[in-house]
Amino acid sequence: TFARPYGEGPHPARGRGVTRVKTMVPLHFAPSIVCTTLPRLPRSLFMCRYAYHSPKPLFSTLASLCDINSAILSQKVLLIDALLAIPGQSRTAAYSSACPIVGASIGAHFRHSLDHMEIAASSILGCLSVLAEEPPSLSVLPSLHYDLRVRGGTVETNPEEAKRCILVLRGAFGDIRAYAESGEDLMGRSVEANFMLDGNGLEVPLRSTFERELGFVAHHAIHHMAMTKIIAVNHLNFPNEVLPEDFGRAPSTIHNDSSALGK
């Protein structure tokens, strides 16, 4: 695996026997290029329509994948800001309070989905830093280990720390998009995604690509956003109108509903 965009140093669960590469592109707190003022996920991002009609479909696909991940992160910020608007210490308690309906807190779902998005983004940035070398020295297939994660931590319990990390990660997706926009070749590059398929702790390596993994972490995050909406509305008594209509809704659901209404 590669350098963590959160800047926390070597990952204790992922550092064994794996070469770690320092990220070349600086991560920052600046807002990303999409959905900073309109957190609702545009249907064009969900459906990636222009990816199929653009004269540069590969670049458009990568741009769409970065955009939708950034948009999901913007919706996370929207929910955190609503929590931070709660007066007093109750805002931290609300973020980390486990909902009996789903058996977890907003913080737990955020930390879990952010872990996956971070792993994908940091692997791509690490690959870019190697490709920038003269000559490029990327001779080992980049490896992503989604199930070797550290549970808990301040991202799961502190909404302000979670927001800080989300903004850094959103900047990382902006950096990846900017690299793709420069015309550099990244699409179709093979990676190895590792998953545990049972409880014995052994990982199964699967051949994949960077764009496939960006699509996976986006869909995975949307599922967990749906869980956080259940927690916010049913456990924390948030009014439905606090969150965008499409918050936590899968692209296929949005498309199906639009088709049913004749839109």
C-alpha positions as CSV (number, residue, x, y, z in Angstrom):
1,T,0.0,0.0,0.0
2,F,1.0,3.6,-0.3
3,A,1.1,6.7,1.8
4,R,-2.0,7.6,3.8
5,P,-3.6,10.9,2.7
6,Y,-4.4,11.7,6.3
7,G,-0.7,12.1,7.0
8,E,-0.7,9.8,10.1
9,G,2.4,7.9,9.1
10,P,2.8,4.1,8.6
11,H,-0.4,2.1,8.9
12,P,0.2,-0.5,11.7
13,A,-2.0,-3.1,9.9
14,R,-0.7,-2.6,6.4
15,G,3.0,-1.9,6.8
16,R,4.3,-5.5,6.9
17,G,6.3,-6.7,3.8
18,V,5.0,-3.9,1.6
19,T,7.0,-1.0,0.2
20,R,5.5,2.3,1.1
21,V,5.9,5.2,-1.3
22,K,5.8,8.9,-0.3
23,T,3.0,10.8,-2.0
24,M,4.3,13.3,-4.4
25,V,1.1,15.4,-4.8
26,P,0.5,17.5,-1.7
27,L,-2.8,17.0,0.1
28,H,-4.5,20.1,1.4
29,F,-7.6,21.5,3.0
30,A,-8.8,23.5,0.0
31,P,-12.3,22.7,-1.2
32,S,-12.5,20.3,-4.1
33,I,-13.7,21.3,-7.5
34,V,-17.2,19.8,-7.3
35,C,-20.2,20.0,-5.0
36,T,-18.7,22.4,-2.5
37,T,-21.7,24.7,-2.6
38,L,-24.3,22.2,-3.7
39,P,-23.9,19.0,-1.7
40,R,-26.8,17.2,-3.5
41,L,-25.3,14.6,-5.8
42,P,-26.1,15.6,-9.4
43,R,-27.8,12.9,-11.5
44,S,-25.2,13.5,-14.2
45,L,-22.5,12.4,-11.8
46,F,-24.5,9.3,-10.7
47,M,-25.2,8.2,-14.2
48,C,-21.9,9.4,-15.7
49,R,-23.8,10.2,-18.9
50,Y,-21.0,12.2,-20.5
51,A,-18.6,9.3,-19.9
52,Y,-20.3,7.5,-22.8
53,H,-20.6,10.4,-25.2
54,S,-17.3,12.3,-24.7
55,P,-14.7,12.0,-27.4
56,K,-12.3,11.1,-24.5
57,P,-14.4,8.4,-22.7
58,L,-11.6,7.1,-20.6
59,F,-10.7,10.5,-19.1
60,S,-14.4,11.3,-18.6
61,T,-14.9,8.1,-16.7
62,L,-12.0,8.8,-14.4
63,A,-13.2,12.4,-13.9
64,S,-16.7,11.2,-13.2
65,L,-15.4,8.7,-10.6
66,C,-13.4,11.5,-8.8
67,D,-16.4,13.8,-9.0
68,I,-18.8,11.3,-7.4
69,N,-16.4,10.4,-4.6
70,S,-15.9,14.1,-3.9
71,A,-19.6,14.7,-4.0
72,I,-20.2,11.9,-1.5
73,L,-17.6,13.5,0.8
74,S,-19.3,16.8,0.5
75,Q,-22.5,15.2,1.7
76,K,-20.6,13.8,4.7
77,V,-19.5,17.3,5.5
78,L,-23.1,18.5,5.2
79,L,-24.3,16.0,7.8
80,I,-21.3,16.8,10.1
81,D,-22.1,20.5,9.9
82,A,-25.7,19.8,10.9
83,L,-24.3,17.8,13.9
84,L,-21.9,20.6,14.8
85,A,-24.8,23.0,14.8
86,I,-26.2,21.2,17.9
87,P,-25.3,23.3,20.9
88,G,-23.1,22.0,23.7
89,Q,-21.4,18.7,24.0
90,S,-24.3,16.8,22.6
91,R,-22.9,17.1,19.1
92,T,-20.1,14.8,19.8
93,A,-22.4,12.4,21.6
94,A,-24.8,12.5,18.7
95,Y,-22.0,11.6,16.2
96,S,-20.8,8.6,18.2
97,S,-24.2,7.5,19.6
98,A,-25.0,3.9,18.4
99,C,-28.5,3.6,16.9
100,P,-30.3,0.5,18.0
101,I,-31.9,0.1,14.6
102,V,-28.6,-0.4,12.7
103,G,-26.3,-1.2,15.7
104,A,-23.8,1.5,14.9
105,S,-23.2,5.3,15.0
106,I,-22.8,7.9,12.3
107,G,-19.2,8.0,13.2
108,A,-18.7,4.3,12.8
109,H,-20.2,4.3,9.3
110,F,-18.2,7.4,8.3
111,R,-15.0,5.9,9.5
112,H,-15.6,2.6,7.8
113,S,-16.5,4.1,4.4
114,L,-13.7,6.7,4.6
115,D,-11.2,3.9,5.2
116,H,-12.1,2.4,1.9
117,M,-12.0,5.7,0.0
118,E,-8.7,6.5,1.6
119,I,-7.1,3.2,0.6
120,A,-8.2,3.7,-3.0
121,A,-7.1,7.3,-3.2
122,S,-3.7,6.8,-1.4
123,S,-2.9,3.9,-3.7
124,I,-3.5,6.0,-6.8
125,L,-1.5,8.9,-5.4
126,G,1.4,6.6,-4.5
127,C,1.4,5.2,-8.0
128,L,1.5,8.7,-9.4
129,S,4.5,9.6,-7.3
130,V,6.3,6.5,-8.7
131,L,5.3,7.3,-12.3
132,A,6.8,10.8,-11.8
133,E,10.3,9.3,-11.3
134,E,12.8,9.2,-14.1
135,P,12.5,6.5,-15.2
136,P,9.3,5.2,-13.6
137,S,10.1,2.4,-11.1
138,L,6.6,0.9,-10.7
139,S,7.5,-2.8,-11.1
140,V,5.3,-4.2,-8.4
141,L,1.5,-4.3,-8.9
142,P,-0.1,-1.8,-6.5
143,S,-2.0,-3.7,-3.8
144,L,-5.1,-2.5,-1.9
145,H,-6.0,-4.2,1.4
146,Y,-9.5,-3.1,2.3
147,D,-9.9,-5.5,5.2
148,L,-6.7,-4.6,7.0
149,R,-8.0,-1.5,8.8
150,V,-7.8,0.1,12.2
151,R,-11.2,0.3,13.9
152,G,-12.2,3.1,16.1
153,G,-10.1,6.2,16.5
154,T,-10.9,9.9,16.5
155,V,-12.5,9.9,13.1
156,E,-15.2,7.6,14.5
157,T,-15.8,9.6,17.7
158,N,-15.0,13.3,16.9
159,P,-17.0,15.0,14.2
160,E,-14.5,17.9,13.9
161,E,-11.6,15.5,13.3
162,A,-13.7,13.5,10.8
163,K,-14.5,16.7,8.9
164,R,-10.8,17.6,8.8
165,C,-10.0,14.2,7.3
166,I,-12.8,14.4,4.9
167,L,-11.6,17.7,3.5
168,V,-8.1,16.3,3.1
169,L,-9.4,13.2,1.3
170,R,-11.6,15.4,-0.9
171,G,-8.5,17.3,-1.9
172,A,-6.8,14.1,-2.8
173,F,-9.6,13.2,-5.3
174,G,-9.2,16.7,-6.7
175,D,-5.5,16.0,-7.2
176,I,-6.2,12.7,-9.0
177,R,-8.7,14.5,-11.2
178,A,-6.2,17.2,-12.0
179,Y,-3.6,14.6,-12.9
180,A,-6.0,12.9,-15.3
181,E,-7.0,16.2,-16.8
182,S,-3.3,16.8,-17.7
183,G,-3.6,14.0,-20.2
184,E,-1.3,11.6,-18.3
185,D,-2.1,7.9,-18.9
186,L,-3.6,6.3,-15.8
187,M,-6.7,4.5,-17.0
188,G,-6.6,0.7,-17.2
189,R,-3.6,0.4,-15.0
190,S,-3.8,-2.9,-13.1
191,V,-4.0,-3.1,-9.3
192,E,-4.5,-6.0,-6.9
193,A,-7.5,-5.6,-4.6
194,N,-7.4,-7.9,-1.6
195,F,-10.5,-9.1,0.4
196,M,-11.2,-11.5,3.2
197,L,-13.9,-13.9,2.2
198,D,-14.3,-15.7,5.6
199,G,-13.2,-15.3,9.2
200,N,-9.8,-17.1,8.9
201,G,-8.0,-13.8,8.2
202,L,-6.6,-14.8,4.9
203,E,-6.9,-12.4,2.0
204,V,-7.9,-13.3,-1.6
205,P,-6.2,-11.1,-4.3
206,L,-8.3,-10.0,-7.2
207,R,-7.0,-8.3,-10.3
208,S,-8.6,-4.9,-10.9
209,T,-8.0,-1.4,-12.1
210,F,-7.9,2.0,-10.5
211,E,-11.1,3.1,-12.0
212,R,-12.9,0.0,-10.9
213,E,-11.8,0.5,-7.4
214,L,-12.9,4.2,-7.4
215,G,-16.3,3.0,-8.6
216,F,-16.4,0.3,-5.8
217,V,-15.5,2.7,-3.0
218,A,-18.2,5.2,-4.2
219,H,-20.9,2.6,-4.3
220,H,-19.8,1.2,-0.9
221,A,-19.9,4.7,0.6
222,I,-23.4,5.4,-0.7
223,H,-24.7,2.3,1.1
224,H,-23.2,3.6,4.3
225,M,-24.6,7.0,3.7
226,A,-28.1,5.4,3.6
227,M,-27.4,3.9,7.0
228,T,-26.3,7.3,8.4
229,K,-29.6,8.8,7.2
230,I,-31.5,6.2,9.1
231,I,-29.5,7.1,12.2
232,A,-29.9,10.8,11.7
233,V,-33.7,10.7,11.1
234,N,-34.8,7.9,13.4
235,H,-32.3,8.0,16.2
236,L,-31.2,11.7,16.3
237,N,-34.6,13.0,15.2
238,F,-33.2,15.1,12.3
239,P,-35.9,16.6,10.1
240,N,-35.9,15.0,6.6
241,E,-35.4,18.3,5.0
242,V,-32.0,18.8,6.6
243,L,-30.5,16.3,4.2
244,P,-30.7,16.4,0.3
245,E,-33.3,14.3,-1.3
246,D,-30.7,12.0,-2.9
247,F,-28.7,11.5,0.3
248,G,-27.7,7.9,0.5
249,R,-29.7,6.8,-2.5
250,A,-28.1,4.4,-5.0
251,P,-27.7,5.6,-8.7
252,S,-29.9,2.8,-9.9
253,T,-32.7,3.8,-7.5
254,I,-32.5,7.4,-8.7
255,H,-32.6,6.3,-12.3
256,N,-35.5,3.9,-11.6
257,D,-37.5,6.6,-9.9
258,S,-36.8,9.1,-12.6
259,S,-37.9,6.6,-15.3
260,A,-41.1,5.8,-13.4
261,L,-41.9,9.5,-13.3
262,G,-41.1,9.9,-16.9
263,K,-38.2,12.3,-16.4
